[in-house]
Amino acid sequence: MPANTTDSSGPSEAKKPGRKKGRRARLIVLVLVLALVAGVGYGAYWSVSTVRASYPQTTGSITLDGLSGDVEVKRDSYGIPQIYADSDADLFRAQGFVQAQDRFWEMDVRRHMTSGRLSEMFGSGQVETDSFLRTLGWRQVAQKEYDEVLDESTKKNLQAYAEGVNAYLKGKEGRDISVEYAALGLTNDYKPGEWTPVDSVAWLKAMAWDLRGNMQDEIDRSLLTSRLDQDQIEDLYPGYPYKQHKPIVEQGAISPVTGKFDPEATPADTIGSATPQGAGEGLTTQLAALSDTLDEIPALLGPNGNGIGSNSWVVGGAHTTSGKALLANDPHLAPMLPSLWYQMGLHCRKLSATCQYDTAGYTFSGMPGVIIGHNQDIAWGLTNLGADVTDLFLEKVSDDGYLYDGATKPFKTREETIKVAGGRDRTITVRETNNGPLVSDRSKELDKVGQKAPVSNAAPDRADGYAVALKWTALQPGKSMDAVFAINRAKDFTTFRAAARNFEVPSQNLIYADTEGNIGYQAPGKIPVRSAGFDGTAPAPGWDPKYAWKGYIPFDELPYEYNPDRGYIVTANQAVIDEEKYPHLLTKDWGYGARSQRINDLLAQKIKGGEKVSTDDMQKMQMDNFSEIAALLVPELKKINISDPSVREAQKLLDGWDYAQESDSAAAAYFNGVWRNILKLAFGNKLPKEMRVKGDCIYVPPAKNSGPADQQRKLVRECGQRDGDTAQPDGGDRWFQVVREIVGDQDNAWWKAPARGREAALESRDDLFARAMEDARWELTSKLGKNISTWSWGRLHRLTLTNQTLGTEGPGLLQRALNRGPWNLGGGEAAVNATGWNAAGGYEVVWVPSMRMVVNVGDWDKSRWINLSGASGHAFSAHYTDQTDKWVDGELLDWSFGNEAVDASTVDTLTLKP
């Protein structure tokens, strides 16, 4: 633990690059902090020393008990650390210490979130969230993983990391750790406790929750039954367009000889297997009146849906200017401060049996190791595979238990006590069935899923419906933490695949490249095998054994590729493999492939044209703003006969537009306004209120499941109930496909809409397009002004970075001091530059490429990277958002890896001593 510190900084420090600029920035923000005196109230006085107290020491030396030798922490001008040690234990102990220096507030909030203990920090407003998370039991599962499942070497690394965190905390008051603790101390006597290894493991559960697959789609399909028939629902969930958008794996099958997936096998050789297809019709009928959504269930990484994804692609050395493989990755998550990612290098000075790591990349604060990046031999990236790993089960319950296979089974129960800052403790009882915890006990929305399902055999403790249980692979102990360390150590594709075998939850697409010029892909994950006739697209009857999971797809039967003939691999949340060529059901709810196909097209165009792909090309592709839906619709919109001169003026913006959604483009602004209004007129106004955005009130016929008195009324006023970043239609590439399939049919029923006030009813596609163009003109006039020469997409499509705790819930002046922005952005929904927005809710950015990297495999020091914000979680540090402007402009920073490159870029060196 820290006993002595010495600071070797002195006059020479000012000569180092980047120091003066950083100090001036800090002085400016100190003025802002002092202004908080009036905003926070309570008579508190925040001095300059309060703010500076939490800044990390980055030069000189610190004594750290437990080290076996000196550890160097070298930071560049952006505060990004590279750690050098002589043992694994020292390396991870130092990683814990350094991440706590920069990000402990974030780490502390995150561990309280994953353990359902936010109320201890923030009071009674978090009790509902804590209750739901306690019901899921993430912390209990993480504890079992640590106690019973993980390798001893993994546990040693986790323990060393925890010791490093606690070494940083020892002897510090909250104000010495982060300025947020000083703010929290004005209303709360909370003091951070010691870090544990299980705190690190539990974060993987939070990741898995927001990357869990189709749970929201499962609910939405059921909600739609109150207003739409089955054919209409199928219109809104079309099949994956394999002919237009290539899957990740384009060849290969399960070999009948080995029983394993073989990239060289043909589909005709596949094993006959019972592939689950379709939900039972009887159950669909029973679920015709679901009435609410999962809005209140906490989304920890951002809105769950088509936007949560990523891009990654890898190009073999035969097709690159360097002759070496190139690998790009940019995960799409909610914008937040600090960024989810933390850039870092972990280097053993000499690789040996006791010091096994020489790796760098993107980590999570609070978790040891590197999640995405490279070591000295291989590079890897991740995108969300989107496998369906959750199912909701309706349960017939009574005081004695739940019905299963004709008999009443007792609940598995546990008591949970929630401590509340400034209030009394709350106690809840968690009930579990064989299908998982009863989430309807905690969630008002899921409770109504059961309550309002029309049933002939009512559950005894429900007025007229069922309880709802959640079955989810992440609620079973697994070995994903083992996989993280094994990937960090992997040397080739064989050891990489062996590591991927344990990457169970969340299921991710793993792409690969190595210094020998090989490229590859592996689909890992714990993916359930369902019974024939049950495809996981709607809630299932939990009392019926035929709907139970039958096991998991064996890892050896999951698709992979290695050096495909085309010379590149693209993963961007599209289908993994054509379902007609593969016997196992991975999901029915893929992303629809707009981003992946654009990347495929750009690579194929270059390679087939005989050109080589450069690092600059990869970087440029990450900023590609092309709109697939604009390319489909604009030719039709330009044909519409518009008589209103103001609307015609806006229509002319589309002439000559190349469908690129640049920030300064007026055409992009207008088209996206038209697209938003097409969706509203054709689909949004026909959806149930539970899926429409809050505040959107319209007159509609009574729902199919309403009572006889309501049915006699011609129209009822209904207001939307869903948050703007999760409402429908969100405008993602599922909606691209919905519209693509009907755009050629002028008289399709979806284009029809009733009269509105003095405006006539819409009877055709062109009628609806004309109305959407008119509505968009006046919507944008209200937002951007009447003069269209001043319009730009970036003025509508803005990014604000928000501190995820006090930046959203604290006093207004405190929020303004902790948050940053806005920035005007290009890009858009389902573009490669995936600055997502929800068309139902508005144009603001709700998810982003949370980082970007281009790895020059084997020539590591020519790699490039960028983070959304910066290395520091301290709101007034020079490194809080010092990468954001470059991120907005599509720039990447040089990424030093080798000793000489790191030394050349180092501006601060801290030595940790035993």
N, C-alpha and C positions, 0 to 999 in steps of 0.2 A: 504494500500500500504506500502511497506517496508520503515520504518523510521529509525530503529536502528538495528545494528547487533553486536553481541558479539561472539567471537570465544573462546570456552573453551578448545580447543586442547592445549596440552602442552607436557611436557616430558613423561607423561604416555601414550601418543598416540603411541609412538614407540613400546610399549609392545603388542599392539593389533595385532592379527594374520593377515598376509597378507599385512601389511602396508609398511614394508621396501622393499619388492619385487616390489610393485606398484610404490614407489618413484623412485627406480632405473630405472624402465621401462620408467617413465616419463622423467628422465634425458637423457636417450638415445634418445628418440624421439625429445627432445628439440634441440639436435644437428642437427637432420634432418630438423627441422623447420628453424633453422638459415641458413641452406644450401639453403633454398628457396630464399634467397636474390639474388643469381645469376640466379636462374631459373625463378622467376617471373619477374624480371627486373623492369623497371620504376624507378630505383634508390631507391626503398623502402628498409627500414631496419626493419626487423621483430625481435624484441628483445624477450628475454625470458619472459618478463612481458606481451608482446602481447599475447603469447600463454597461459600463466597461468591465464590471466585476465578472461577467460571464464570458468575456472574450477568451478564447483559448490561447495558451502559451504555445507559440510555434517555433521559438528559437531557444537556444541555451540547452539546459539539461534538467531532467526530472528523475528523481529516484523512485523506482517502482518495485516494490517487494514482489518476489516470486520469479523475476526474470533470471535466466541463467547466463545472460550476456547482454552487451549493449545492443540496443535497437535504435536504428535511425529512422526518423520520419522526415522525408523531404517533400516540401510543398512547392508547387509552381506559383506563378503570378495569379492564378485563379483559385488558389487555396487547395488544390487537389493533392492529396497525400499519396506518396509512394513509401511503403514500409519495408525495411531491410532487417532481417533477423537470421539467427543461426539454428533455430529449432521451430517446429510447428507450434509448440506451446507459446513461445515468445512471440511468434508472428500473430497468433490470434489474440493473445493477451493485449498486444499493442493495438490490434484492430479495434477491439472493444474500447480501449482507452481513447483512441483518436476519434472514433465515431461518437462517443459520449461527449467529447470536447465540442464537437460541431453540432450534434443533433439530439442531445438527450431529451429535451422537451418532447420532440416528436416521438422518440422511442418510448418515453414514459406514457404518453397518451395512447400510443398504439398498443402497448401491453395491457393497459386498463380496458381498452376497447375489446381486445381479443379474449379477455378473461371476464368480461361483463362487469367491470368495476368503474365505469366512468362516473357514476354517482359519487364515488369517493372524492373525485376531483372537482366536479362541476355541479353537484347538488341534485335536487329532486327531478329536474327536467330530463335527466338521463335514465330514470328508473325504468321506463318502458323499454328503452333500447337494451339496458342491462338485462332485463327480464328475458327478452327474446334471446340474447346471446347466451345467457345462462342455460336456457332451455336447449339450445343447440349443443352446448357443452364443449366448445372448442378447447377450453383449458384442460378439461378432464382427458380429452383425446390426446392432446399434446403431452400431458403427463404420462399417459400410458405408452406413447411412442418412446419417450425418453427412458422410462423404467424398463420396458419389456421388449422393444423392437430394434432400436438403433444400435449400430455397431459401437464397440467400446472406443474405437478411434474417433468416431464422430462425437461421442459424449465428452471425450477429453478435450476436443476442440471447442465444443460449446462451453465447457467449464472454464477453459482458459479465457475465452471471450468474456464470460460473465465476470471473472476476476479482474479483467482489465477495466470493464465498466465500473465495477465497484471501487477500484483503485482511484478512478477519477472522482467518484462521488464522496469518498471518505473525507469527512471534516467540512464538507461544503453545506452552506445554507442554500435554500432555493434560489435566492437572488444571485448567488454565486454561479449558478448553473445556467439560468436563462432569464431574460427579462419578463417572460410570461409568468414565471413563478412569483416575481415581484407583484405583478398585476393580480394574480390569483390570491396572493396573500392579503390583499385588501378586503377580501370577503371570506377567506377560508384559511384554516390553519394547516392545510395539507402539507406534508413533507414527503419527498420521494423515498421509497424503500430500496433495498438492495435488488440488483438484477439477478435473475436466475436463468439457467440454461433453458428451462421450459418457456420462459418469456420469448426466447428466440424461436423455438420450434412452433409456437402458437401462431406466429405471423403467417406461416404457410396456410393456415386455415382461413385467415382473412383474405389472402390472395385467392384461394380456391372459391370462396363465397362469391366474389364478383366475377369469377371466370367459370361459373358452374354450369354453363350451357343454357338449356332451353326452358328453365323453370318459369320465366316470365311468359314465354310463348305458350306454355302449357296452361297457365292461368288465363291468358288472353283468349285463347280459343274457346275456353269455357264461358268467359264473359260474353263473347260474341253471340252465343246461342240465344240470348235474350232478344236480339233484334234481327239476326240473320239466320237463313237456313244453311244446311250443310254444304250445298253447292256454292253459296256465296262465301262461306268461310274458306272453302278450298280455293276460291278465286284469290283470296287475300294471303294464302300460304301456298303459292305455286311450287311445283317441284324444282329441284336445282337444274339450271340450264346447262347440262353437260356439253351440248353442241356448241354453245357460245362461249362458255367460260371453262377452261381446262381445270381439272382437279390437280392436286399436287402431284400425286403418283400416277403416271400415265401408262405404266406397264407393270406386269407382275401379277401373281395370284398365289393362293395357298397350294403348295405342291401335294398331290395325292401320295407321293412317295415318302416325303419327310414329315408331312403334316405341318410344315412351317411356311411362312410367306417367303416366296422366291421371286426376286425381281425379274428373273428370266422366264418364269412360267407363264402360260397363257390362261385366260379365263376358262377355257374349255376343260382345263385340267383341274379345276377347283373341286374341293370336297363338297359334297352335298351337305348342307347344314340348315337347320331350322332357323330361318331368319325371321325375327318378329316383324310383322307387317300390320299396321293399322290398329286403332283402338276399337274395342268392342262397341257395337252400335247401341246395345242396351245401356251401357254406362253413359254414352254421349247423351242419350235421351234424359237420363236422370240428372245430368248436370246442366240442363237447359236454362237455369236461372241464376247462375253465379252473379253476385252483385257488387263485388268490390275488388280491390287490387292489392298488390304488395308494396304500395308506395311507402308505407311507414317502416318497412323492414330496412335496416340501415344498409346503404350501399357504401362500402368502405373505400373503394377505389374509383367510384364514379357510377354513372347510370349504367345499369346492366341491360344490354341489348346489342343490336348489330354494330353499334359504334365501338364497343369494347372489343378490341382486336389488336392487330399489329400487322406490319409488313416485314418480311425478311426475304432475301434472295441471295443466292451464291452462284458465282460464275467460275467455271474451271479455267485453269491457267492457259489452256490452248486458245482461249478467246479473249484474253486480256492483254493490255499493252505491256504489262510487267512480266508476263509469262508465269505469273503466280495467281493463285485463286484470290478473288475478291468477295467479301461477305458484307452485306448491309442488313441493318435491323433498326426498326423504330416502333416500339410498343405504343399502342394507343390507349390512354387512360385519362382520367379526369385531371384537369389542371389544378394544381394545388401548390401551396407554399408551406414548407420547402418542397421541392420536387420529390416524388417517391424514390427516385434513384440517387445513389451516392457513388461518385466516381472514385476509384481507388486502385492502387497496385499493391500486391502482396508478393514479396520476393525473398526467397531463401538465398543467402549469399552464395551458398554451395548446395546443390541438390544432393540429398542423401536419404537414408532410411529414416532418419529422425527429422529431416527438414525437406518436405516433399513438394513445396509449392513455389511456382514462379508464374504468377498469373496477374492479370489486370482487367478491369472492366467496370461494370455497374453492379453495385451491391445494394442491399436494403439496410438502412440503419437499424440496428438491433439484431442482425443476423450475420454470423461469420461466413467467410468465403466470398466468392464472386458468382453472381447469378447469370450474367450475360457478359461475354468477353472473349479472351484468348489466354493461352499459356504459351510456352516456348515452342510447342509442337502443333497445336490445333486452335481453331477459332469456332465459336458456336453462337447461335442466336435462338430466340424463342418467339413464337406467336401462339395465340390461343387456338387450340385444336377445336374446341367447341363441342366436345363429346357430351352426349346426354348422360350425365352421371347423377341426376336427381329425379325422383318421382314423388308426386303427392298421392297419398293413399287416403281415401275416405274410410273412416272407422266407425263401426257400430259399437258404442261404448255404454257402460252402465257404472254404477258405483262399485261393482265388483270387478270390473275389468273391461276387456274388449273381446268381440266375437272373432274367432278365427277357426275355419274349417269345422263349423258347427258347434264349437265349444267356447265357453267363456274363459279367457286367459287372464291372469292377474297382471296389472300394470307393473312395470319396474319403476319405482319412484325414488326421488331424492329431494331433500329440502335444501333450498339455497337462500342464504341471508345476504341481502344487498345493503351495504353500509352507505349512508347518505350524508354528504357534507352538510352540516347545518340543519339536519332533520333526523327523524327517527328511522331506525333500521326497517327494512321491508323483508318479509319472508315469503317465498313462493314455493310451490310444490311442482316439481317437474314430473310429468307422467310419460312413459315410453311404452310403445307397443313393439311387436317384432319388426315393424316397418320403420321404427324410429320415434323421435320425440313428437308429442302432440303440440305442434306449433300453433294450432288454433286456440290453445289455452292462453297464449300470449298475444296473438295478433288479432286485432279486430277484423282486419280484412280477411284473413284465412278462416277465422271463425265463421264469417258470413258465407264463405265458400261452402262450408258444410251446412250452415243453418238454412240457406235458401235453395239448396238442391231439393227439388220435389221428389219425395220418396214414398214408397208404400209402407215401408216398415221403419217408422221413426225411431231414432236412437233415444233411449230412455232419458238421457240428461240433456237433450237438445229439444227445443220447441218443435222443430220440424225438419231436422237434418242430422248431419254427421259431424264428428270431429275429424280433424285433418292431421295426418302424420307426414313427416318428411323423411324419406329415405335418401341418403346421400353418401357417396363413397368417402368423403372427407371426414365423416363421423366415425370412421374405423381407423385404428392406428396403422400407420404406414411408414415407409422408409425414404420419403422424398428428401429428407435432410442428408441421408447417406449419399443420395444421388448427386447433390450439390457438390460435395467434396470430391466424389469420384470423377465427376466431369472436370473439375478443376485440375485433377491429376492425369487425365486421360492423355494417351500418347498417339493413338491411331483410331481408326473407325471401329475396330474390334473392342477396344477398351471403352470407347465412347458409347457403343451400343450396350455394353455390359453395365455401364453406369446408368444409362437411360432405362434399363430394366426396372430400376427402383424409383424412377420419377413417376410416382403413382398419381399424385394429386397436387396441384391442378394439372390436368392432361394438356400437354403443350406440344406443338410442332417443334421439333428440334432440327435445326440445320447445322451443317458441319463443313469444315474445310481444313486441310492440313498442309504442312510445308512440303509434302511430296507431290502436291498438285491434285489430290483427291478431293471430291466433294460428295456430300451425302445428306440424307434425310431419314429421320426416324419418328414414327408416331408412337409415343409411349402412353401410359396411363392405365389406371384401374377403371375399366369400362364394363358396365354390367351386361350380361346376356339375359335378355328377357324372353318370356314365353312366346311361342308362336301366337300371333293375333294381338299382341300388345306391343305397341311401338313407342310408348312413353310420351305421346303428344297430348294426353289428357289425363286428369286424375283417375285413379283406378280403385276398385273395391278391395280394401285391405283385408276383408274377411274371406276372400276367395283365394285359395292356395295357387290357383293356376296363374295368378298375376304376380306371384313372388319371383324375385330374381333367381336365376339358375346358376349363378357363378359369374366369372369374369373372363373376358377374352384373353386367352393366353398371350403373353408378350411375343412369343415366336410367331404368332399368327397376325400380328399388327403390321401394317404396310411400312416399307422402307425403300429407299433408293440409294444406289451407290454408283457414281460416275455414269449417269444416264447419257445416252448418245447425243441428246440435244445440247449438252454441255452446260446446263444451268438448271437450277431448281428454284421455284417461287412458292412461298407460302404467305398467304394473306387472308387466312380464315375462310378460304373457299373449301369445297368438298375435298376430302383427302383422296378418295378413290371412287370411281364410278360404282354406284351401289349395285348395278347389274353384273359387275365383274367381281364382287366381293361378298362372301357369305354372311358376314357379321354386320349387324346394325350399329353404326357409330352414333348417328343422330339423324333426325329428319329435319333439323333446323340449322343448316349451314348458313354462314354468310353467303351471299349470292354471287360473289366473284368479280365484282366490278373492278376493285383495286388489283386483284391478282391478274386478271386478264390484261389490264393496261400495262402492268409490269412485264408480263409475258410478251405482249406485242412490241414494247419498246426494245426488249432484249432480242427477240427474234428478228426484228427489222434490222438491227445493227449487225447481228452475227450473220444472218443470211446475206446481207449486203457486203460481207467480206471485211467489215470493220472490227477493230478490237475495242473492248470495253475498258475504260480507264477509271481511276478513282474519281476523277471529276465527273464522269458520266454517271457513276453510281450516286454521287452527291446530288447531281442535277435531277436525277429520277426521283429522289426522295421529295423534291419540291414540285413534282409534276401536279398541276392543278386541273387537268383535263376532266370535264364532266361528261360521263357516259350518257346520262339522261338528257343533257342539253343536246348532245349530238343526235339523239333520237327525236326530240320534240321540236327543236328550233325550226327545222325545215317545214314542219306543219304549222307552227305558230306564225311564220312569215307569210303563209298563204291566206291567213284569216283576213276577211274584209272588215276593216275597222273604220267607222265613220267619224267617231269622236277625234278631233284633231290632237288633243292632248294625249290620248291613248295611242294614236297613230305615231306621234312623235316618239313615244317610248318604244313602240314596236320597231321603229327604224334603228334603234340601238343594236338590234340583233343582226342587222345586215353586216356581213363580213366578219362577224365574231368567230373566233377560232375555238370556242368552247373552253378556253382557259380562264379559270376563276382567279385572276390576279386581283390583288388588293385594290388597285386603282381602276378596276374595270367597271364602268357603268352598265355595260351589257350583262355582266355577271350578276350585278345587283338586281337588275330588272328580271332576268331569267329566273333567278332563285325566288324572287317575289311571285312570279307567275307560277312556278312549280309549287310553292307553298299553297297558293290559292286553288290550283287544280286539285291538290290532295284534299283540301278542306271541302270543296264543293262535291267532288266525286265520291269521297270516302269518309272523311272526318265527320261530316254532319249525319252520317248514317250509322256511326258507331255508338255503342252504349255509353252512358255518361261516365261510367267507371273508367273508360279508356281515354276520354277527351280531356283537354287541358282545363284546369281550374279557371272559373270565370267565363268559360265559353258557354253561353246560355242560348238555347234554341228551342223552337216549338216543334215537337215531333209527335207521331202517333204513339199511343201507349205501348209499352213493352209487351211482348207476347205472354210473359209470365205475370202480368199485373192482374188484379182482381176484376170481377165482372163490372163493378161500378166504374172503374177506370176505363175498361174496354169500351164503354158506351160513349166516352168522351172522344171528340175528334182529334184534338191536339192537346198535349201537355207541355209545360215548360220544364226543360231539364238543363241543369248546369253541370259542366264537366267537373271531375273530382280528382284528376291526376296531376302531379307536378309537371311543370313544363318540360323538364329534361327527360321524362320517361313517357309522356303522353303519345298517343297515336293519332294519325299516321306520322311517324317520325321522319319519313322521307329518305330512309336508307335504301340500300340496294335491293332489299326485298320489295320495296315499293317500286323501284325501277322495273323489276321483273313483272310485278302486277300490271303496271301500265303497258309494258312492252307487249304483253299477251293480248291486250284489248285495243291497242292504239289504232289498229287497222280497221276496227269495227265501229263505224260512225254511230250505229244505233244501239250499241251495247247498253244494257240497263244501268251500268255504273255511271254513264255520262248523263243520265237523266236526273233532274232535281226539281222540286216543286217551286211554284212562284214565290217570290220574296218581295213583300210589300207591293209596290207598283211595278216591279220588274217581272217579266214573263217567266214562265216555267222553262227549264232547259230540256230540250228534246233530243239533242245530238252531241257528239263530241265537239264539233266546231262551235256550237252554242256555248258549251261549258268552257272551252278554251277562250272564247271571246270575253265571257264574263270574268274569267280569271285574269286576263290581261288588263281589263278595266279595273278590277279590284286591286291588282298589284300596282297599277299606276297611282291610285289614290292612297294606297297604304304607304308607298315609298315617298309620295309627296308629303305626307304627314311626318315621316321620319327624316327625310333628307332634303326637303324643300321642293318647290315647284320647278326650279330650273334644273333640268336633267343634266346639264353640263357639269354640275357640281356633284352628281351622284358618283358613288364608288362602292364596290362590294365591301371593302374594309371598313367603311363607316357604319355598315350594318353588322358586320361579322367581326365582333370584337372579343378580345381575350382579357379577362381580369384574373389575376392570380390572387387567391384568397388563402390566408392563414387558416388552417382547418379547424382551429378551436376558437381562440379569442377573436380571430379575424371574422368569424361568422356570428358569434354570440356575444362578444364583448361590447362595451360602450362605443358609440359611433366614432368618436375621435380615436379611440384605440384601434378600431377596425381600419380607419384610414391610415394610421401609422404602420400597421402590420401588413396590410395588403398592398399590391402593386398593380399598375395598369390604369386604363386599358390600353391595349395595342390593337391596331387595325391589321387584320390578317387576310391573306388569300387562302386558297384551298377550299375544302368543303366536304360535304357528306359523300363518303364512298369514293373520294379522290385519293390518289396515292398520298398527296399531302393532306392527310385526313384530319383536318381541323373541323371536327364534327359539330353539327347544330341540329336541333330538333325542329322540324318544320311545323309541328303542332304548337310548339311553345314559343318560337321566335327565332332570331338569327344569331343570338349570342353563342359563343363557342362553349361547348359542354364537354368535349374531349379533344385530346391533342396527341400528336407524336410526343410522348413524354421524354424521349431522348432520341438522338440519332447517332448512328455510328457507321463508318465504312472501314472495314479491317483489310489491310494489305497483308495477306497471309504470308508469313516468312520474311517479309520486309517490314517488320512490325512498327518501326519508327516512322513509317510513311502512312500509318493509319490515322484516322481522324475521328473525333467524337465531339458531342455537345450535350449539355443537360438543359432541361427546360428553365431551371432557375439558377442555382449555384451550389457550391459545396456546403455553405453554411446554413444552419437553421436559425442563426441569431439575426433577428429582424433588422438590426442596425449595423450588421457587418458589411464590409465592402464586397463580400462574396455571397450575399443573400440572393441577388438576382443579376449578378454580373455577366451571366451567359445568355440572358433572355433576349437582349437586343440582337445578338448574333443568331440565336435560334430563330427569331422572327424573320431575319433576312436570309435564312438558309445557309448560314456559314457554319463551318465546323472548325474546331480547334485541333492543332497538332497533338497527337497522342504519343507521348514519349514512353518507351518501354525498356530499351537497353540501358545499361549503366551510364554510358557516355551521354545519351540523349537526355536521360533523367537529370544528370548532373548539370547539363547545359541549361535546362529549364528551371532548375531549383532556385528559389529566392529565399526560402526559410528552411533551416534544418534544426530539428529538435532531437536530442539524444535522450532516450529512456535508459536509465542505468539500474543495475541490480541493487 
